[in-house]
Amino acid sequence: MPREMSLTSTRPLTLETLVAAGAAVDGSLVPRSLFEGWALQLVRAEPGEPAVAVLTVELSRQIADRGDLERLTGPVPIPLGAEVWFTEATAPWGPAGETGVAIVRQLGALLGARVIVEDGT
């Protein structure tokens, strides 16, 4: 089971923001698209080795009813009337996953987002 994370922000995640966050943590990561663009991954691709995904991020979803989101995640720290975007991400457990968590935290900084990381405890 992967490590689960989420971001709540006033704007959606973009490929450019994901690449910038990934480069800030590990400049060797390569992006790839999954499920016809519904998810993006950052992978470590060593020559002669299979690519290892360090982070998978789903497309951001605009939330129309804050109440539904708050029932799942707690109070949303975004002013009333502002757009609310929710983005889910997963990373593997172990060293590759730690890189993924660091990237999500960097995404949070870039987006001004609340970040939730499920730590399994």
VMD Tcl script that builds the backbone (N, CA, C; Angstrom):
set m [mol new atoms 363]
animate dup $m
set s [atomselect $m all]
$s set {name element resname resid chain x y z} {
  {N N MET 1 A 0.854 -1.177 0.000}
  {CA C MET 1 A 0.000 0.000 0.000}
  {C C MET 1 A 0.896 1.235 0.000}
  {N N PRO 2 A 0.638 2.200 -0.867}
  {CA C PRO 2 A 1.485 3.385 -0.943}
  {C C PRO 2 A 1.202 4.378 0.178}
  {N N ARG 3 A 2.118 5.277 0.353}
  {CA C ARG 3 A 1.955 6.370 1.307}
  {C C ARG 3 A 1.063 7.419 0.653}
  {N N GLU 4 A 0.022 7.860 1.339}
  {CA C GLU 4 A -0.954 8.779 0.767}
  {C C GLU 4 A -0.745 10.196 1.277}
  {N N MET 5 A -0.932 11.159 0.363}
  {CA C MET 5 A -0.773 12.573 0.691}
  {C C MET 5 A -1.844 13.375 -0.033}
  {N N SER 6 A -2.090 14.586 0.448}
  {CA C SER 6 A -3.016 15.480 -0.253}
  {C C SER 6 A -2.583 16.923 -0.072}
  {N N LEU 7 A -3.006 17.740 -1.032}
  {CA C LEU 7 A -2.770 19.183 -0.986}
  {C C LEU 7 A -4.106 19.877 -1.179}
  {N N THR 8 A -4.339 20.918 -0.419}
  {CA C THR 8 A -5.514 21.760 -0.577}
  {C C THR 8 A -5.000 23.170 -0.836}
  {N N SER 9 A -5.417 23.745 -1.962}
  {CA C SER 9 A -4.854 25.027 -2.383}
  {C C SER 9 A -5.900 25.863 -3.103}
  {N N THR 10 A -5.511 27.092 -3.459}
  {CA C THR 10 A -6.419 27.981 -4.186}
  {C C THR 10 A -6.209 27.909 -5.688}
  {N N ARG 11 A -5.287 27.067 -6.117}
  {CA C ARG 11 A -5.068 26.873 -7.559}
  {C C ARG 11 A -4.670 25.424 -7.806}
  {N N PRO 12 A -4.924 24.944 -9.009}
  {CA C PRO 12 A -4.617 23.545 -9.306}
  {C C PRO 12 A -3.122 23.329 -9.540}
  {N N LEU 13 A -2.718 22.103 -9.361}
  {CA C LEU 13 A -1.356 21.697 -9.675}
  {C C LEU 13 A -1.181 21.683 -11.194}
  {N N THR 14 A -0.026 22.124 -11.663}
  {CA C THR 14 A 0.290 22.052 -13.088}
  {C C THR 14 A 1.548 21.215 -13.266}
  {N N LEU 15 A 1.756 20.760 -14.482}
  {CA C LEU 15 A 2.968 20.011 -14.789}
  {C C LEU 15 A 4.200 20.861 -14.478}
  {N N GLU 16 A 4.140 22.124 -14.818}
  {CA C GLU 16 A 5.285 23.011 -14.577}
  {C C GLU 16 A 5.615 23.112 -13.090}
  {N N THR 17 A 4.581 23.213 -12.255}
  {CA C THR 17 A 4.808 23.291 -10.816}
  {C C THR 17 A 5.378 21.974 -10.291}
  {N N LEU 18 A 4.858 20.854 -10.787}
  {CA C LEU 18 A 5.368 19.549 -10.369}
  {C C LEU 18 A 6.832 19.393 -10.749}
  {N N VAL 19 A 7.184 19.764 -11.966}
  {CA C VAL 19 A 8.578 19.649 -12.418}
  {C C VAL 19 A 9.482 20.564 -11.589}
  {N N ALA 20 A 9.023 21.776 -11.293}
  {CA C ALA 20 A 9.822 22.702 -10.474}
  {C C ALA 20 A 10.053 22.135 -9.078}
  {N N ALA 21 A 9.008 21.580 -8.470}
  {CA C ALA 21 A 9.156 20.992 -7.131}
  {C C ALA 21 A 10.085 19.796 -7.171}
  {N N GLY 22 A 9.927 18.951 -8.198}
  {CA C GLY 22 A 10.800 17.786 -8.330}
  {C C GLY 22 A 12.248 18.185 -8.515}
  {N N ALA 23 A 12.499 19.191 -9.342}
  {CA C ALA 23 A 13.866 19.642 -9.600}
  {C C ALA 23 A 14.495 20.234 -8.339}
  {N N ALA 24 A 13.687 20.879 -7.500}
  {CA C ALA 24 A 14.205 21.454 -6.262}
  {C C ALA 24 A 14.661 20.372 -5.284}
  {N N VAL 25 A 14.058 19.195 -5.380}
  {CA C VAL 25 A 14.402 18.091 -4.478}
  {C C VAL 25 A 15.439 17.162 -5.098}
  {N N ASP 26 A 15.241 16.808 -6.380}
  {CA C ASP 26 A 16.151 15.883 -7.067}
  {C C ASP 26 A 16.066 16.175 -8.563}
  {N N GLY 27 A 17.052 16.855 -9.074}
  {CA C GLY 27 A 17.059 17.281 -10.466}
  {C C GLY 27 A 17.154 16.162 -11.480}
  {N N SER 28 A 17.362 14.919 -11.041}
  {CA C SER 28 A 17.482 13.810 -11.992}
  {C C SER 28 A 16.143 13.151 -12.310}
  {N N LEU 29 A 15.072 13.571 -11.649}
  {CA C LEU 29 A 13.766 12.931 -11.857}
  {C C LEU 29 A 13.171 13.341 -13.195}
  {N N VAL 30 A 12.408 12.419 -13.769}
  {CA C VAL 30 A 11.791 12.615 -15.085}
  {C C VAL 30 A 10.271 12.487 -14.929}
  {N N PRO 31 A 9.485 13.413 -15.512}
  {CA C PRO 31 A 8.028 13.281 -15.434}
  {C C PRO 31 A 7.497 12.324 -16.498}
  {N N ARG 32 A 6.381 11.691 -16.191}
  {CA C ARG 32 A 5.653 10.904 -17.192}
  {C C ARG 32 A 4.172 10.983 -16.860}
  {N N SER 33 A 3.368 10.823 -17.895}
  {CA C SER 33 A 1.921 10.903 -17.781}
  {C C SER 33 A 1.343 9.491 -17.724}
  {N N LEU 34 A 0.294 9.317 -16.930}
  {CA C LEU 34 A -0.404 8.033 -16.820}
  {C C LEU 34 A -1.892 8.237 -17.070}
  {N N PHE 35 A -2.553 7.172 -17.466}
  {CA C PHE 35 A -4.009 7.158 -17.600}
  {C C PHE 35 A -4.521 8.338 -18.422}
  {N N GLU 36 A -3.910 8.515 -19.600}
  {CA C GLU 36 A -4.301 9.575 -20.532}
  {C C GLU 36 A -4.289 10.946 -19.875}
  {N N GLY 37 A -3.307 11.179 -19.004}
  {CA C GLY 37 A -3.138 12.481 -18.382}
  {C C GLY 37 A -3.844 12.676 -17.056}
  {N N TRP 38 A -4.538 11.669 -16.565}
  {CA C TRP 38 A -5.239 11.796 -15.290}
  {C C TRP 38 A -4.297 11.768 -14.096}
  {N N ALA 39 A -3.076 11.302 -14.325}
  {CA C ALA 39 A -2.074 11.279 -13.255}
  {C C ALA 39 A -0.703 11.568 -13.859}
  {N N LEU 40 A 0.136 12.153 -13.036}
  {CA C LEU 40 A 1.513 12.425 -13.425}
  {C C LEU 40 A 2.433 11.739 -12.425}
  {N N GLN 41 A 3.562 11.274 -12.911}
  {CA C GLN 41 A 4.557 10.668 -12.029}
  {C C GLN 41 A 5.889 11.365 -12.216}
  {N N LEU 42 A 6.675 11.361 -11.157}
  {CA C LEU 42 A 8.081 11.683 -11.245}
  {C C LEU 42 A 8.821 10.386 -10.980}
  {N N VAL 43 A 9.732 10.027 -11.895}
  {CA C VAL 43 A 10.430 8.750 -11.792}
  {C C VAL 43 A 11.940 8.961 -11.808}
  {N N ARG 44 A 12.606 8.029 -11.161}
  {CA C ARG 44 A 14.060 7.964 -11.211}
  {C C ARG 44 A 14.390 6.922 -12.275}
  {N N ALA 45 A 15.059 7.351 -13.329}
  {CA C ALA 45 A 15.351 6.461 -14.454}
  {C C ALA 45 A 16.864 6.296 -14.585}
  {N N GLU 46 A 17.388 5.242 -14.002}
  {CA C GLU 46 A 18.823 4.928 -14.102}
  {C C GLU 46 A 19.054 4.129 -15.379}
  {N N PRO 47 A 20.112 4.430 -16.127}
  {CA C PRO 47 A 20.392 3.669 -17.350}
  {C C PRO 47 A 20.504 2.167 -17.066}
  {N N GLY 48 A 19.799 1.381 -17.861}
  {CA C GLY 48 A 19.840 -0.065 -17.718}
  {C C GLY 48 A 18.977 -0.623 -16.603}
  {N N GLU 49 A 18.296 0.229 -15.860}
  {CA C GLU 49 A 17.423 -0.197 -14.757}
  {C C GLU 49 A 15.985 0.226 -15.054}
  {N N PRO 50 A 15.006 -0.498 -14.498}
  {CA C PRO 50 A 13.617 -0.047 -14.677}
  {C C PRO 50 A 13.392 1.268 -13.931}
  {N N ALA 51 A 12.537 2.110 -14.478}
  {CA C ALA 51 A 12.203 3.384 -13.831}
  {C C ALA 51 A 11.482 3.117 -12.507}
  {N N VAL 52 A 11.811 3.911 -11.495}
  {CA C VAL 52 A 11.192 3.795 -10.174}
  {C C VAL 52 A 10.422 5.079 -9.896}
  {N N ALA 53 A 9.109 4.952 -9.725}
  {CA C ALA 53 A 8.281 6.122 -9.428}
  {C C ALA 53 A 8.522 6.549 -7.983}
  {N N VAL 54 A 8.812 7.827 -7.784}
  {CA C VAL 54 A 8.955 8.357 -6.434}
  {C C VAL 54 A 7.701 9.106 -6.001}
  {N N LEU 55 A 6.861 9.489 -6.982}
  {CA C LEU 55 A 5.638 10.224 -6.670}
  {C C LEU 55 A 4.651 10.087 -7.815}
  {N N THR 56 A 3.393 9.843 -7.466}
  {CA C THR 56 A 2.295 9.861 -8.420}
  {C C THR 56 A 1.290 10.885 -7.921}
  {N N VAL 57 A 0.899 11.814 -8.800}
  {CA C VAL 57 A -0.025 12.890 -8.443}
  {C C VAL 57 A -1.209 12.833 -9.392}
  {N N GLU 58 A -2.413 12.826 -8.832}
  {CA C GLU 58 A -3.621 12.860 -9.652}
  {C C GLU 58 A -3.934 14.299 -10.044}
  {N N LEU 59 A -4.741 14.456 -11.088}
  {CA C LEU 59 A -5.179 15.797 -11.478}
  {C C LEU 59 A -5.896 16.465 -10.312}
  {N N SER 60 A -5.685 17.758 -10.168}
  {CA C SER 60 A -6.384 18.518 -9.135}
  {C C SER 60 A -7.871 18.576 -9.463}
  {N N ARG 61 A -8.677 18.558 -8.418}
  {CA C ARG 61 A -10.129 18.670 -8.582}
  {C C ARG 61 A -10.614 19.917 -7.850}
  {N N GLN 62 A -11.420 20.719 -8.542}
  {CA C GLN 62 A -11.993 21.877 -7.878}
  {C C GLN 62 A -13.138 21.401 -6.990}
  {N N ILE 63 A -13.152 21.882 -5.780}
  {CA C ILE 63 A -14.148 21.463 -4.800}
  {C C ILE 63 A -15.265 22.499 -4.736}
  {N N ALA 64 A -16.468 22.071 -5.043}
  {CA C ALA 64 A -17.616 22.978 -5.023}
  {C C ALA 64 A -18.202 23.094 -3.613}
  {N N ASP 65 A -18.137 22.016 -2.846}
  {CA C ASP 65 A -18.725 22.002 -1.503}
  {C C ASP 65 A -17.620 21.787 -0.474}
  {N N ARG 66 A -17.167 22.866 0.133}
  {CA C ARG 66 A -16.098 22.781 1.139}
  {C C ARG 66 A -16.458 21.832 2.272}
  {N N GLY 67 A -17.744 21.774 2.606}
  {CA C GLY 67 A -18.182 20.921 3.712}
  {C C GLY 67 A -17.807 19.465 3.504}
  {N N ASP 68 A -17.970 18.991 2.274}
  {CA C ASP 68 A -17.595 17.603 1.985}
  {C C ASP 68 A -16.109 17.387 2.213}
  {N N LEU 69 A -15.281 18.302 1.727}
  {CA C LEU 69 A -13.838 18.173 1.905}
  {C C LEU 69 A -13.457 18.274 3.378}
  {N N GLU 70 A -14.085 19.201 4.108}
  {CA C GLU 70 A -13.759 19.373 5.522}
  {C C GLU 70 A -14.134 18.162 6.350}
  {N N ARG 71 A -15.167 17.433 5.944}
  {CA C ARG 71 A -15.510 16.192 6.652}
  {C C ARG 71 A -14.402 15.151 6.504}
  {N N LEU 72 A -13.673 15.202 5.395}
  {CA C LEU 72 A -12.590 14.249 5.145}
  {C C LEU 72 A -11.247 14.707 5.702}
  {N N THR 73 A -10.963 16.002 5.618}
  {CA C THR 73 A -9.610 16.469 5.924}
  {C C THR 73 A -9.521 17.442 7.088}
  {N N GLY 74 A -10.646 17.867 7.631}
  {CA C GLY 74 A -10.621 18.898 8.655}
  {C C GLY 74 A -10.801 20.267 8.025}
  {N N PRO 75 A -10.769 21.315 8.847}
  {CA C PRO 75 A -11.012 22.666 8.334}
  {C C PRO 75 A -10.073 23.030 7.181}
  {N N VAL 76 A -10.654 23.652 6.165}
  {CA C VAL 76 A -9.890 24.073 4.993}
  {C C VAL 76 A -9.377 25.494 5.253}
  {N N PRO 77 A -8.044 25.672 5.281}
  {CA C PRO 77 A -7.481 26.987 5.609}
  {C C PRO 77 A -7.425 27.933 4.400}
  {N N ILE 78 A -8.552 28.061 3.730}
  {CA C ILE 78 A -8.654 28.918 2.550}
  {C C ILE 78 A -9.839 29.848 2.785}
  {N N PRO 79 A -9.676 31.146 2.522}
  {CA C PRO 79 A -10.769 32.093 2.775}
  {C C PRO 79 A -12.054 31.693 2.041}
  {N N LEU 80 A -13.184 31.943 2.685}
  {CA C LEU 80 A -14.473 31.699 2.035}
  {C C LEU 80 A -14.549 32.534 0.769}
  {N N GLY 81 A -15.113 31.967 -0.271}
  {CA C GLY 81 A -15.244 32.647 -1.548}
  {C C GLY 81 A -14.094 32.361 -2.502}
  {N N ALA 82 A -12.968 31.891 -1.977}
  {CA C ALA 82 A -11.833 31.552 -2.845}
  {C C ALA 82 A -12.042 30.160 -3.432}
  {N N GLU 83 A -11.468 29.928 -4.603}
  {CA C GLU 83 A -11.517 28.590 -5.180}
  {C C GLU 83 A -10.748 27.629 -4.285}
  {N N VAL 84 A -11.247 26.393 -4.198}
  {CA C VAL 84 A -10.579 25.351 -3.423}
  {C C VAL 84 A -10.259 24.203 -4.370}
  {N N TRP 85 A -8.987 23.832 -4.418}
  {CA C TRP 85 A -8.520 22.723 -5.255}
  {C C TRP 85 A -7.928 21.650 -4.363}
  {N N PHE 86 A -8.238 20.401 -4.679}
  {CA C PHE 86 A -7.770 19.254 -3.896}
  {C C PHE 86 A -6.974 18.340 -4.818}
  {N N THR 87 A -5.781 17.986 -4.381}
  {CA C THR 87 A -4.898 17.141 -5.173}
  {C C THR 87 A -4.441 15.972 -4.312}
  {N N GLU 88 A -4.584 14.749 -4.825}
  {CA C GLU 88 A -4.127 13.565 -4.109}
  {C C GLU 88 A -2.836 13.057 -4.727}
  {N N ALA 89 A -1.980 12.528 -3.871}
  {CA C ALA 89 A -0.695 12.002 -4.323}
  {C C ALA 89 A -0.361 10.742 -3.534}
  {N N THR 90 A 0.469 9.890 -4.147}
  {CA C THR 90 A 0.962 8.705 -3.450}
  {C C THR 90 A 2.453 8.556 -3.712}
  {N N ALA 91 A 3.114 7.949 -2.754}
  {CA C ALA 91 A 4.538 7.651 -2.876}
  {C C ALA 91 A 4.771 6.294 -2.228}
  {N N PRO 92 A 5.773 5.558 -2.684}
  {CA C PRO 92 A 6.053 4.272 -2.055}
  {C C PRO 92 A 6.659 4.477 -0.669}
  {N N TRP 93 A 6.620 3.448 0.143}
  {CA C TRP 93 A 7.325 3.478 1.422}
  {C C TRP 93 A 8.805 3.294 1.133}
  {N N GLY 94 A 9.645 3.794 2.006}
  {CA C GLY 94 A 11.086 3.628 1.850}
  {C C GLY 94 A 11.744 4.855 1.265}
  {N N PRO 95 A 13.023 4.719 0.879}
  {CA C PRO 95 A 13.794 5.880 0.404}
  {C C PRO 95 A 13.173 6.600 -0.793}
  {N N ALA 96 A 12.669 5.866 -1.763}
  {CA C ALA 96 A 12.042 6.521 -2.923}
  {C C ALA 96 A 10.840 7.346 -2.481}
  {N N GLY 97 A 10.094 6.818 -1.538}
  {CA C GLY 97 A 8.926 7.527 -1.025}
  {C C GLY 97 A 9.280 8.771 -0.241}
  {N N GLU 98 A 10.414 8.744 0.445}
  {CA C GLU 98 A 10.850 9.938 1.176}
  {C C GLU 98 A 11.112 11.086 0.198}
  {N N THR 99 A 11.652 10.751 -0.962}
  {CA C THR 99 A 11.833 11.765 -2.004}
  {C C THR 99 A 10.473 12.305 -2.430}
  {N N GLY 100 A 9.497 11.420 -2.617}
  {CA C GLY 100 A 8.148 11.841 -2.991}
  {C C GLY 100 A 7.517 12.751 -1.956}
  {N N VAL 101 A 7.688 12.431 -0.683}
  {CA C VAL 101 A 7.137 13.278 0.393}
  {C C VAL 101 A 7.800 14.658 0.357}
  {N N ALA 102 A 9.111 14.690 0.163}
  {CA C ALA 102 A 9.819 15.976 0.090}
  {C C ALA 102 A 9.291 16.812 -1.077}
  {N N ILE 103 A 8.977 16.168 -2.184}
  {CA C ILE 103 A 8.438 16.890 -3.343}
  {C C ILE 103 A 7.050 17.446 -3.032}
  {N N VAL 104 A 6.216 16.660 -2.373}
  {CA C VAL 104 A 4.879 17.147 -2.021}
  {C C VAL 104 A 4.990 18.336 -1.069}
  {N N ARG 105 A 5.900 18.282 -0.129}
  {CA C ARG 105 A 6.090 19.427 0.770}
  {C C ARG 105 A 6.561 20.655 -0.030}
  {N N GLN 106 A 7.423 20.437 -1.017}
  {CA C GLN 106 A 7.867 21.541 -1.882}
  {C C GLN 106 A 6.691 22.065 -2.706}
  {N N LEU 107 A 5.837 21.166 -3.203}
  {CA C LEU 107 A 4.621 21.600 -3.920}
  {C C LEU 107 A 3.760 22.468 -3.013}
  {N N GLY 108 A 3.628 22.057 -1.762}
  {CA C GLY 108 A 2.852 22.846 -0.812}
  {C C GLY 108 A 3.394 24.254 -0.681}
  {N N ALA 109 A 4.712 24.372 -0.619}
  {CA C ALA 109 A 5.331 25.698 -0.523}
  {C C ALA 109 A 5.080 26.512 -1.794}
  {N N LEU 110 A 5.215 25.886 -2.949}
  {CA C LEU 110 A 5.024 26.590 -4.218}
  {C C LEU 110 A 3.577 27.023 -4.433}
  {N N LEU 111 A 2.638 26.192 -3.995}
  {CA C LEU 111 A 1.215 26.481 -4.197}
  {C C LEU 111 A 0.580 27.219 -3.027}
  {N N GLY 112 A 1.302 27.360 -1.933}
  {CA C GLY 112 A 0.687 27.912 -0.732}
  {C C GLY 112 A -0.394 26.987 -0.220}
  {N N ALA 113 A -0.152 25.690 -0.318}
  {CA C ALA 113 A -1.165 24.678 -0.020}
  {C C ALA 113 A -0.989 24.079 1.375}
  {N N ARG 114 A -2.096 23.588 1.907}
  {CA C ARG 114 A -2.024 22.744 3.096}
  {C C ARG 114 A -1.650 21.359 2.606}
  {N N VAL 115 A -0.684 20.742 3.253}
  {CA C VAL 115 A -0.215 19.406 2.904}
  {C C VAL 115 A -0.551 18.451 4.032}
  {N N ILE 116 A -1.133 17.326 3.678}
  {CA C ILE 116 A -1.375 16.247 4.645}
  {C C ILE 116 A -0.607 15.036 4.165}
  {N N VAL 117 A 0.239 14.488 5.024}
  {CA C VAL 117 A 1.005 13.281 4.718}
  {C C VAL 117 A 0.576 12.207 5.718}
  {N N GLU 118 A 0.023 11.119 5.198}
  {CA C GLU 118 A -0.342 9.992 6.049}
  {C C GLU 118 A 0.933 9.237 6.370}
  {N N ASP 119 A 1.281 9.168 7.643}
  {CA C ASP 119 A 2.551 8.557 8.004}
  {C C ASP 119 A 2.442 7.109 8.449}
  {N N GLY 120 A 1.237 6.583 8.440}
  {CA C GLY 120 A 1.053 5.173 8.773}
  {C C GLY 120 A 1.021 4.872 10.254}
  {N N THR 121 A 1.024 5.908 11.084}
  {CA C THR 121 A 0.971 5.660 12.528}
  {C C THR 121 A -0.390 5.964 13.076}
}
mol reanalyze $m
mol bondsrecalc $m
mol representation Tube
mol addrep $m
